Amino acid sequence: MPVLGIGGIFFRAKDPDALNAWYREYLGVGAGCAAEDTGPPEEWTWKVQGGPMVFAPFKADTDYWAADHQFMLNFRVNDLDGLLEQLNASGIDVIVKPEWDSPETGRFARIHDPEGNALELWEPPA
């Protein structure tokens, strides 16, 4: 197969500059960001660690996220509790539900960016 992975994620925003700044500040995501152990940041790319990624179209009438949004991003994290503490301290609403978590798939939390896009935070099982 010729596809090696995701090369980018592109979506519309009411205020792209502000949304870019929010993702960089609170999640370390976007151009100029580098995940731990990936080397120095680069101006135009977000350097990520390799690992599992789910690609899964959902039914059009799913209630897993808001019906008025076409997508939900899921970010793999290595310290969900630490990230949730930081987000809470910054005034960002965090949603956790015990039924989302399982030993087989890991732990989950949900936040929303300033434009209302659902962001799922996933800590895979150890």
Buried (B, 14 or more C-beta within 10 A) or exposed (E): EEEEEEEEEEEEEEEEEEBBEBBBEBBBBBEBBBBEEBEEBEEEBBBBEEEEEEEEEEEEEEEEBEEEEEEBBBBBBEEBEEBBEEBEEEEBEBEEEEEBBEEEEBBBBBBBBBBEBBBBBBBEEE
